[in-house]
Amino acid sequence: MKPVDIVKWIATVIQLIGYGLTGLNIVPWNIAAFVIGIFLWFIVGVMWKDRAIMVVHIGAFIAIIGGYLGS
């Protein structure tokens, strides 16, 4: 398994944990999981040199932090 695949699967599991925590209304741990998952997916974008993945995860980071700080 390539390093990028390991990071990708770890990021995916962490994102799924974030969704589960959100469903259970466990705040702010859900936000922490999402931020970690977003960061790891951004790293995957860097490793793949895929700007679309990088941009969407920068947007997701801004949205989730903005929403959290605004609540």
PDB file of N, CA, C and O in Angstrom:
ATOM      1  N   MET A   1       0.841  -1.175   0.000  1.00  0.00           N
ATOM      2  CA  MET A   1       0.000   0.000   0.000  1.00  0.00           C
ATOM      3  C   MET A   1       0.889   1.241   0.000  1.00  0.00           C
ATOM      4  O   MET A   1       1.851   1.326   0.763  1.00  0.00           O
ATOM      5  N   LYS A   2       0.561   2.193  -0.854  1.00  0.00           N
ATOM      6  CA  LYS A   2       1.342   3.430  -0.972  1.00  0.00           C
ATOM      7  C   LYS A   2       1.025   4.367   0.200  1.00  0.00           C
ATOM      8  O   LYS A   2      -0.068   4.307   0.765  1.00  0.00           O
ATOM      9  N   PRO A   3       1.985   5.235   0.565  1.00  0.00           N
ATOM     10  CA  PRO A   3       1.735   6.193   1.652  1.00  0.00           C
ATOM     11  C   PRO A   3       0.471   7.032   1.429  1.00  0.00           C
ATOM     12  O   PRO A   3      -0.276   7.293   2.372  1.00  0.00           O
ATOM     13  N   VAL A   4       0.236   7.447   0.196  1.00  0.00           N
ATOM     14  CA  VAL A   4      -0.950   8.255  -0.077  1.00  0.00           C
ATOM     15  C   VAL A   4      -2.228   7.469   0.206  1.00  0.00           C
ATOM     16  O   VAL A   4      -3.224   8.041   0.649  1.00  0.00           O
ATOM     17  N   ASP A   5      -2.204   6.167  -0.047  1.00  0.00           N
ATOM     18  CA  ASP A   5      -3.381   5.338   0.236  1.00  0.00           C
ATOM     19  C   ASP A   5      -3.631   5.244   1.742  1.00  0.00           C
ATOM     20  O   ASP A   5      -4.780   5.247   2.185  1.00  0.00           O
ATOM     21  N   ILE A   6      -2.573   5.161   2.510  1.00  0.00           N
ATOM     22  CA  ILE A   6      -2.706   5.104   3.967  1.00  0.00           C
ATOM     23  C   ILE A   6      -3.322   6.402   4.482  1.00  0.00           C
ATOM     24  O   ILE A   6      -4.259   6.379   5.280  1.00  0.00           O
ATOM     25  N   VAL A   7      -2.790   7.532   4.020  1.00  0.00           N
ATOM     26  CA  VAL A   7      -3.321   8.835   4.448  1.00  0.00           C
ATOM     27  C   VAL A   7      -4.778   8.967   4.016  1.00  0.00           C
ATOM     28  O   VAL A   7      -5.612   9.448   4.783  1.00  0.00           O
ATOM     29  N   LYS A   8      -5.083   8.546   2.804  1.00  0.00           N
ATOM     30  CA  LYS A   8      -6.445   8.630   2.270  1.00  0.00           C
ATOM     31  C   LYS A   8      -7.431   7.847   3.136  1.00  0.00           C
ATOM     32  O   LYS A   8      -8.513   8.347   3.444  1.00  0.00           O
ATOM     33  N   TRP A   9      -7.072   6.639   3.527  1.00  0.00           N
ATOM     34  CA  TRP A   9      -7.987   5.816   4.319  1.00  0.00           C
ATOM     35  C   TRP A   9      -8.105   6.311   5.748  1.00  0.00           C
ATOM     36  O   TRP A   9      -9.186   6.255   6.333  1.00  0.00           O
ATOM     37  N   ILE A  10      -7.020   6.792   6.315  1.00  0.00           N
ATOM     38  CA  ILE A  10      -7.098   7.378   7.655  1.00  0.00           C
ATOM     39  C   ILE A  10      -8.009   8.604   7.626  1.00  0.00           C
ATOM     40  O   ILE A  10      -8.855   8.773   8.503  1.00  0.00           O
ATOM     41  N   ALA A  11      -7.834   9.457   6.617  1.00  0.00           N
ATOM     42  CA  ALA A  11      -8.675  10.646   6.473  1.00  0.00           C
ATOM     43  C   ALA A  11     -10.138  10.267   6.326  1.00  0.00           C
ATOM     44  O   ALA A  11     -11.011  10.905   6.914  1.00  0.00           O
ATOM     45  N   THR A  12     -10.405   9.237   5.547  1.00  0.00           N
ATOM     46  CA  THR A  12     -11.782   8.795   5.331  1.00  0.00           C
ATOM     47  C   THR A  12     -12.411   8.303   6.625  1.00  0.00           C
ATOM     48  O   THR A  12     -13.551   8.653   6.930  1.00  0.00           O
ATOM     49  N   VAL A  13     -11.686   7.501   7.384  1.00  0.00           N
ATOM     50  CA  VAL A  13     -12.208   6.984   8.658  1.00  0.00           C
ATOM     51  C   VAL A  13     -12.475   8.137   9.627  1.00  0.00           C
ATOM     52  O   VAL A  13     -13.504   8.157  10.303  1.00  0.00           O
ATOM     53  N   ILE A  14     -11.558   9.087   9.692  1.00  0.00           N
ATOM     54  CA  ILE A  14     -11.735  10.226  10.594  1.00  0.00           C
ATOM     55  C   ILE A  14     -12.941  11.065  10.172  1.00  0.00           C
ATOM     56  O   ILE A  14     -13.697  11.530  11.026  1.00  0.00           O
ATOM     57  N   GLN A  15     -13.130  11.264   8.871  1.00  0.00           N
ATOM     58  CA  GLN A  15     -14.303  12.002   8.389  1.00  0.00           C
ATOM     59  C   GLN A  15     -15.586  11.265   8.780  1.00  0.00           C
ATOM     60  O   GLN A  15     -16.550  11.895   9.215  1.00  0.00           O
ATOM     61  N   LEU A  16     -15.607   9.952   8.633  1.00  0.00           N
ATOM     62  CA  LEU A  16     -16.793   9.176   9.008  1.00  0.00           C
ATOM     63  C   LEU A  16     -17.065   9.278  10.512  1.00  0.00           C
ATOM     64  O   LEU A  16     -18.218   9.340  10.937  1.00  0.00           O
ATOM     65  N   ILE A  17     -16.008   9.293  11.301  1.00  0.00           N
ATOM     66  CA  ILE A  17     -16.168   9.498  12.741  1.00  0.00           C
ATOM     67  C   ILE A  17     -16.779  10.873  13.001  1.00  0.00           C
ATOM     68  O   ILE A  17     -17.646  11.017  13.863  1.00  0.00           O
ATOM     69  N   GLY A  18     -16.330  11.874  12.263  1.00  0.00           N
ATOM     70  CA  GLY A  18     -16.898  13.221  12.384  1.00  0.00           C
ATOM     71  C   GLY A  18     -18.387  13.238  12.082  1.00  0.00           C
ATOM     72  O   GLY A  18     -19.160  13.888  12.786  1.00  0.00           O
ATOM     73  N   TYR A  19     -18.794  12.521  11.033  1.00  0.00           N
ATOM     74  CA  TYR A  19     -20.227  12.445  10.717  1.00  0.00           C
ATOM     75  C   TYR A  19     -20.994  11.766  11.838  1.00  0.00           C
ATOM     76  O   TYR A  19     -22.078  12.212  12.211  1.00  0.00           O
ATOM     77  N   GLY A  20     -20.438  10.692  12.374  1.00  0.00           N
ATOM     78  CA  GLY A  20     -21.089   9.991  13.474  1.00  0.00           C
ATOM     79  C   GLY A  20     -21.225  10.873  14.708  1.00  0.00           C
ATOM     80  O   GLY A  20     -22.277  10.901  15.347  1.00  0.00           O
ATOM     81  N   LEU A  21     -20.159  11.592  15.038  1.00  0.00           N
ATOM     82  CA  LEU A  21     -20.200  12.495  16.181  1.00  0.00           C
ATOM     83  C   LEU A  21     -21.222  13.610  15.974  1.00  0.00           C
ATOM     84  O   LEU A  21     -21.897  14.025  16.916  1.00  0.00           O
ATOM     85  N   THR A  22     -21.332  14.090  14.740  1.00  0.00           N
ATOM     86  CA  THR A  22     -22.330  15.110  14.434  1.00  0.00           C
ATOM     87  C   THR A  22     -23.735  14.548  14.617  1.00  0.00           C
ATOM     88  O   THR A  22     -24.604  15.211  15.183  1.00  0.00           O
ATOM     89  N   GLY A  23     -23.952  13.342  14.143  1.00  0.00           N
ATOM     90  CA  GLY A  23     -25.248  12.704  14.297  1.00  0.00           C
ATOM     91  C   GLY A  23     -25.626  12.509  15.760  1.00  0.00           C
ATOM     92  O   GLY A  23     -26.804  12.550  16.116  1.00  0.00           O
ATOM     93  N   LEU A  24     -24.631  12.299  16.593  1.00  0.00           N
ATOM     94  CA  LEU A  24     -24.867  12.123  18.031  1.00  0.00           C
ATOM     95  C   LEU A  24     -24.802  13.446  18.793  1.00  0.00           C
ATOM     96  O   LEU A  24     -24.925  13.472  20.018  1.00  0.00           O
ATOM     97  N   ASN A  25     -24.607  14.540  18.061  1.00  0.00           N
ATOM     98  CA  ASN A  25     -24.517  15.897  18.618  1.00  0.00           C
ATOM     99  C   ASN A  25     -23.408  16.012  19.661  1.00  0.00           C
ATOM    100  O   ASN A  25     -23.591  16.618  20.717  1.00  0.00           O
ATOM    101  N   ILE A  26     -22.261  15.423  19.349  1.00  0.00           N
ATOM    102  CA  ILE A  26     -21.102  15.489  20.239  1.00  0.00           C
ATOM    103  C   ILE A  26     -20.170  16.580  19.704  1.00  0.00           C
ATOM    104  O   ILE A  26     -19.343  16.366  18.818  1.00  0.00           O
ATOM    105  N   VAL A  27     -20.359  17.768  20.304  1.00  0.00           N
ATOM    106  CA  VAL A  27     -19.625  18.962  19.904  1.00  0.00           C
ATOM    107  C   VAL A  27     -18.680  19.323  21.040  1.00  0.00           C
ATOM    108  O   VAL A  27     -19.101  19.200  22.190  1.00  0.00           O
ATOM    109  N   PRO A  28     -17.476  19.745  20.832  1.00  0.00           N
ATOM    110  CA  PRO A  28     -16.792  20.108  19.601  1.00  0.00           C
ATOM    111  C   PRO A  28     -15.955  18.982  19.001  1.00  0.00           C
ATOM    112  O   PRO A  28     -15.187  19.210  18.067  1.00  0.00           O
ATOM    113  N   TRP A  29     -16.099  17.768  19.533  1.00  0.00           N
ATOM    114  CA  TRP A  29     -15.282  16.668  19.027  1.00  0.00           C
ATOM    115  C   TRP A  29     -15.569  16.392  17.560  1.00  0.00           C
ATOM    116  O   TRP A  29     -14.673  15.977  16.825  1.00  0.00           O
ATOM    117  N   ASN A  30     -16.801  16.616  17.122  1.00  0.00           N
ATOM    118  CA  ASN A  30     -17.105  16.419  15.713  1.00  0.00           C
ATOM    119  C   ASN A  30     -16.320  17.410  14.854  1.00  0.00           C
ATOM    120  O   ASN A  30     -15.821  17.055  13.786  1.00  0.00           O
ATOM    121  N   ILE A  31     -16.215  18.637  15.318  1.00  0.00           N
ATOM    122  CA  ILE A  31     -15.465  19.661  14.573  1.00  0.00           C
ATOM    123  C   ILE A  31     -13.992  19.276  14.509  1.00  0.00           C
ATOM    124  O   ILE A  31     -13.357  19.412  13.464  1.00  0.00           O
ATOM    125  N   ALA A  32     -13.454  18.800  15.615  1.00  0.00           N
ATOM    126  CA  ALA A  32     -12.047  18.381  15.640  1.00  0.00           C
ATOM    127  C   ALA A  32     -11.808  17.255  14.644  1.00  0.00           C
ATOM    128  O   ALA A  32     -10.811  17.269  13.922  1.00  0.00           O
ATOM    129  N   ALA A  33     -12.712  16.280  14.597  1.00  0.00           N
ATOM    130  CA  ALA A  33     -12.561  15.177  13.646  1.00  0.00           C
ATOM    131  C   ALA A  33     -12.608  15.688  12.220  1.00  0.00           C
ATOM    132  O   ALA A  33     -11.794  15.285  11.389  1.00  0.00           O
ATOM    133  N   PHE A  34     -13.558  16.578  11.924  1.00  0.00           N
ATOM    134  CA  PHE A  34     -13.655  17.118  10.577  1.00  0.00           C
ATOM    135  C   PHE A  34     -12.411  17.908  10.193  1.00  0.00           C
ATOM    136  O   PHE A  34     -11.928  17.791   9.067  1.00  0.00           O
ATOM    137  N   VAL A  35     -11.890  18.704  11.107  1.00  0.00           N
ATOM    138  CA  VAL A  35     -10.686  19.503  10.802  1.00  0.00           C
ATOM    139  C   VAL A  35      -9.497  18.585  10.512  1.00  0.00           C
ATOM    140  O   VAL A  35      -8.738  18.839   9.576  1.00  0.00           O
ATOM    141  N   ILE A  36      -9.332  17.546  11.286  1.00  0.00           N
ATOM    142  CA  ILE A  36      -8.243  16.596  11.052  1.00  0.00           C
ATOM    143  C   ILE A  36      -8.436  15.889   9.710  1.00  0.00           C
ATOM    144  O   ILE A  36      -7.496  15.772   8.925  1.00  0.00           O
ATOM    145  N   GLY A  37      -9.651  15.422   9.454  1.00  0.00           N
ATOM    146  CA  GLY A  37      -9.943  14.757   8.180  1.00  0.00           C
ATOM    147  C   GLY A  37      -9.733  15.672   6.987  1.00  0.00           C
ATOM    148  O   GLY A  37      -9.177  15.258   5.970  1.00  0.00           O
ATOM    149  N   ILE A  38     -10.180  16.920   7.112  1.00  0.00           N
ATOM    150  CA  ILE A  38      -9.996  17.897   6.042  1.00  0.00           C
ATOM    151  C   ILE A  38      -8.512  18.121   5.789  1.00  0.00           C
ATOM    152  O   ILE A  38      -8.073  18.144   4.639  1.00  0.00           O
ATOM    153  N   PHE A  39      -7.739  18.286   6.857  1.00  0.00           N
ATOM    154  CA  PHE A  39      -6.300  18.489   6.709  1.00  0.00           C
ATOM    155  C   PHE A  39      -5.650  17.305   6.003  1.00  0.00           C
ATOM    156  O   PHE A  39      -4.833  17.487   5.100  1.00  0.00           O
ATOM    157  N   LEU A  40      -6.012  16.093   6.413  1.00  0.00           N
ATOM    158  CA  LEU A  40      -5.412  14.905   5.794  1.00  0.00           C
ATOM    159  C   LEU A  40      -5.813  14.780   4.327  1.00  0.00           C
ATOM    160  O   LEU A  40      -4.991  14.391   3.497  1.00  0.00           O
ATOM    161  N   TRP A  41      -7.064  15.105   3.996  1.00  0.00           N
ATOM    162  CA  TRP A  41      -7.468  15.069   2.586  1.00  0.00           C
ATOM    163  C   TRP A  41      -6.746  16.140   1.785  1.00  0.00           C
ATOM    164  O   TRP A  41      -6.441  15.935   0.610  1.00  0.00           O
ATOM    165  N   PHE A  42      -6.467  17.285   2.408  1.00  0.00           N
ATOM    166  CA  PHE A  42      -5.662  18.309   1.738  1.00  0.00           C
ATOM    167  C   PHE A  42      -4.276  17.752   1.433  1.00  0.00           C
ATOM    168  O   PHE A  42      -3.746  17.968   0.343  1.00  0.00           O
ATOM    169  N   ILE A  43      -3.690  17.041   2.383  1.00  0.00           N
ATOM    170  CA  ILE A  43      -2.376  16.417   2.177  1.00  0.00           C
ATOM    171  C   ILE A  43      -2.436  15.410   1.031  1.00  0.00           C
ATOM    172  O   ILE A  43      -1.503  15.326   0.233  1.00  0.00           O
ATOM    173  N   VAL A  44      -3.521  14.649   0.944  1.00  0.00           N
ATOM    174  CA  VAL A  44      -3.687  13.722  -0.182  1.00  0.00           C
ATOM    175  C   VAL A  44      -3.678  14.505  -1.492  1.00  0.00           C
ATOM    176  O   VAL A  44      -3.034  14.091  -2.456  1.00  0.00           O
ATOM    177  N   GLY A  45      -4.383  15.624  -1.534  1.00  0.00           N
ATOM    178  CA  GLY A  45      -4.386  16.469  -2.732  1.00  0.00           C
ATOM    179  C   GLY A  45      -2.986  16.928  -3.104  1.00  0.00           C
ATOM    180  O   GLY A  45      -2.622  16.953  -4.280  1.00  0.00           O
ATOM    181  N   VAL A  46      -2.201  17.292  -2.090  1.00  0.00           N
ATOM    182  CA  VAL A  46      -0.818  17.709  -2.337  1.00  0.00           C
ATOM    183  C   VAL A  46      -0.010  16.534  -2.893  1.00  0.00           C
ATOM    184  O   VAL A  46       0.746  16.690  -3.851  1.00  0.00           O
ATOM    185  N   MET A  47      -0.176  15.368  -2.287  1.00  0.00           N
ATOM    186  CA  MET A  47       0.584  14.189  -2.721  1.00  0.00           C
ATOM    187  C   MET A  47       0.227  13.794  -4.152  1.00  0.00           C
ATOM    188  O   MET A  47       1.087  13.340  -4.907  1.00  0.00           O
ATOM    189  N   TRP A  48      -1.045  13.968  -4.523  1.00  0.00           N
ATOM    190  CA  TRP A  48      -1.496  13.651  -5.883  1.00  0.00           C
ATOM    191  C   TRP A  48      -1.305  14.830  -6.840  1.00  0.00           C
ATOM    192  O   TRP A  48      -1.510  14.694  -8.046  1.00  0.00           O
ATOM    193  N   LYS A  49      -0.911  15.984  -6.298  1.00  0.00           N
ATOM    194  CA  LYS A  49      -0.812  17.220  -7.091  1.00  0.00           C
ATOM    195  C   LYS A  49      -2.159  17.533  -7.744  1.00  0.00           C
ATOM    196  O   LYS A  49      -2.228  17.925  -8.908  1.00  0.00           O
ATOM    197  N   ASP A  50      -3.227  17.350  -6.963  1.00  0.00           N
ATOM    198  CA  ASP A  50      -4.595  17.547  -7.430  1.00  0.00           C
ATOM    199  C   ASP A  50      -5.156  18.814  -6.784  1.00  0.00           C
ATOM    200  O   ASP A  50      -5.585  18.804  -5.630  1.00  0.00           O
ATOM    201  N   ARG A  51      -5.142  19.899  -7.550  1.00  0.00           N
ATOM    202  CA  ARG A  51      -5.580  21.188  -7.016  1.00  0.00           C
ATOM    203  C   ARG A  51      -7.056  21.198  -6.638  1.00  0.00           C
ATOM    204  O   ARG A  51      -7.447  21.884  -5.694  1.00  0.00           O
ATOM    205  N   ALA A  52      -7.879  20.447  -7.361  1.00  0.00           N
ATOM    206  CA  ALA A  52      -9.307  20.419  -7.047  1.00  0.00           C
ATOM    207  C   ALA A  52      -9.534  19.873  -5.634  1.00  0.00           C
ATOM    208  O   ALA A  52     -10.347  20.418  -4.886  1.00  0.00           O
ATOM    209  N   ILE A  53      -8.835  18.822  -5.269  1.00  0.00           N
ATOM    210  CA  ILE A  53      -8.973  18.265  -3.919  1.00  0.00           C
ATOM    211  C   ILE A  53      -8.470  19.274  -2.885  1.00  0.00           C
ATOM    212  O   ILE A  53      -9.073  19.430  -1.824  1.00  0.00           O
ATOM    213  N   MET A  54      -7.375  19.950  -3.192  1.00  0.00           N
ATOM    214  CA  MET A  54      -6.848  20.942  -2.259  1.00  0.00           C
ATOM    215  C   MET A  54      -7.843  22.092  -2.064  1.00  0.00           C
ATOM    216  O   MET A  54      -8.109  22.505  -0.935  1.00  0.00           O
ATOM    217  N   VAL A  55      -8.385  22.602  -3.166  1.00  0.00           N
ATOM    218  CA  VAL A  55      -9.300  23.748  -3.090  1.00  0.00           C
ATOM    219  C   VAL A  55     -10.582  23.391  -2.347  1.00  0.00           C
ATOM    220  O   VAL A  55     -11.040  24.163  -1.505  1.00  0.00           O
ATOM    221  N   VAL A  56     -11.160  22.248  -2.642  1.00  0.00           N
ATOM    222  CA  VAL A  56     -12.408  21.883  -1.975  1.00  0.00           C
ATOM    223  C   VAL A  56     -12.200  21.708  -0.469  1.00  0.00           C
ATOM    224  O   VAL A  56     -13.107  21.986   0.315  1.00  0.00           O
ATOM    225  N   HIS A  57     -11.040  21.259  -0.069  1.00  0.00           N
ATOM    226  CA  HIS A  57     -10.804  21.067   1.356  1.00  0.00           C
ATOM    227  C   HIS A  57     -10.406  22.361   2.058  1.00  0.00           C
ATOM    228  O   HIS A  57     -10.634  22.499   3.260  1.00  0.00           O
ATOM    229  N   ILE A  58      -9.822  23.300   1.341  1.00  0.00           N
ATOM    230  CA  ILE A  58      -9.627  24.642   1.909  1.00  0.00           C
ATOM    231  C   ILE A  58     -11.001  25.276   2.137  1.00  0.00           C
ATOM    232  O   ILE A  58     -11.251  25.878   3.181  1.00  0.00           O
ATOM    233  N   GLY A  59     -11.887  25.134   1.147  1.00  0.00           N
ATOM    234  CA  GLY A  59     -13.247  25.657   1.294  1.00  0.00           C
ATOM    235  C   GLY A  59     -13.987  25.006   2.444  1.00  0.00           C
ATOM    236  O   GLY A  59     -14.682  25.684   3.201  1.00  0.00           O
ATOM    237  N   ALA A  60     -13.844  23.691   2.583  1.00  0.00           N
ATOM    238  CA  ALA A  60     -14.501  22.971   3.675  1.00  0.00           C
ATOM    239  C   ALA A  60     -13.968  23.444   5.027  1.00  0.00           C
ATOM    240  O   ALA A  60     -14.730  23.606   5.980  1.00  0.00           O
ATOM    241  N   PHE A  61     -12.658  23.662   5.102  1.00  0.00           N
ATOM    242  CA  PHE A  61     -12.049  24.139   6.342  1.00  0.00           C
ATOM    243  C   PHE A  61     -12.598  25.505   6.728  1.00  0.00           C
ATOM    244  O   PHE A  61     -12.969  25.733   7.880  1.00  0.00           O
ATOM    245  N   ILE A  62     -12.647  26.407   5.763  1.00  0.00           N
ATOM    246  CA  ILE A  62     -13.178  27.762   6.027  1.00  0.00           C
ATOM    247  C   ILE A  62     -14.635  27.681   6.465  1.00  0.00           C
ATOM    248  O   ILE A  62     -15.041  28.357   7.411  1.00  0.00           O
ATOM    249  N   ALA A  63     -15.420  26.857   5.781  1.00  0.00           N
ATOM    250  CA  ALA A  63     -16.842  26.736   6.106  1.00  0.00           C
ATOM    251  C   ALA A  63     -17.056  26.167   7.504  1.00  0.00           C
ATOM    252  O   ALA A  63     -17.880  26.678   8.264  1.00  0.00           O
ATOM    253  N   ILE A  64     -16.325  25.120   7.845  1.00  0.00           N
ATOM    254  CA  ILE A  64     -16.564  24.476   9.143  1.00  0.00           C
ATOM    255  C   ILE A  64     -16.071  25.351  10.296  1.00  0.00           C
ATOM    256  O   ILE A  64     -16.729  25.439  11.333  1.00  0.00           O
ATOM    257  N   ILE A  65     -14.937  25.986  10.121  1.00  0.00           N
ATOM    258  CA  ILE A  65     -14.435  26.875  11.183  1.00  0.00           C
ATOM    259  C   ILE A  65     -15.327  28.111  11.301  1.00  0.00           C
ATOM    260  O   ILE A  65     -15.643  28.546  12.407  1.00  0.00           O
ATOM    261  N   GLY A  66     -15.733  28.677  10.156  1.00  0.00           N
ATOM    262  CA  GLY A  66     -16.625  29.838  10.174  1.00  0.00           C
ATOM    263  C   GLY A  66     -17.949  29.509  10.844  1.00  0.00           C
ATOM    264  O   GLY A  66     -18.458  30.295  11.643  1.00  0.00           O
ATOM    265  N   GLY A  67     -18.503  28.352  10.521  1.00  0.00           N
ATOM    266  CA  GLY A  67     -19.752  27.940  11.137  1.00  0.00           C
ATOM    267  C   GLY A  67     -19.617  27.709  12.628  1.00  0.00           C
ATOM    268  O   GLY A  67     -20.494  28.079  13.409  1.00  0.00           O
ATOM    269  N   TYR A  68     -18.521  27.098  13.012  1.00  0.00           N
ATOM    270  CA  TYR A  68     -18.297  26.826  14.439  1.00  0.00           C
ATOM    271  C   TYR A  68     -18.123  28.121  15.223  1.00  0.00           C
ATOM    272  O   TYR A  68     -18.710  28.293  16.291  1.00  0.00           O
ATOM    273  N   LEU A  69     -17.315  29.024  14.688  1.00  0.00           N
ATOM    274  CA  LEU A  69     -17.062  30.299  15.392  1.00  0.00           C
ATOM    275  C   LEU A  69     -18.309  31.172  15.396  1.00  0.00           C
ATOM    276  O   LEU A  69     -18.506  31.961  16.321  1.00  0.00           O
ATOM    277  N   GLY A  70     -19.148  31.045  14.381  1.00  0.00           N
ATOM    278  CA  GLY A  70     -20.362  31.851  14.307  1.00  0.00           C
ATOM    279  C   GLY A  70     -21.512  31.328  15.146  1.00  0.00           C
ATOM    280  O   GLY A  70     -22.530  32.001  15.309  1.00  0.00           O
ATOM    281  N   SER A  71     -21.347  30.126  15.677  1.00  0.00           N
ATOM    282  CA  SER A  71     -22.474  29.557  16.452  1.00  0.00           C
ATOM    283  C   SER A  71     -22.386  29.886  17.928  1.00  0.00           C
ATOM    284  O   SER A  71     -23.252  29.482  18.703  1.00  0.00           O
TER     285      SER A  71
END
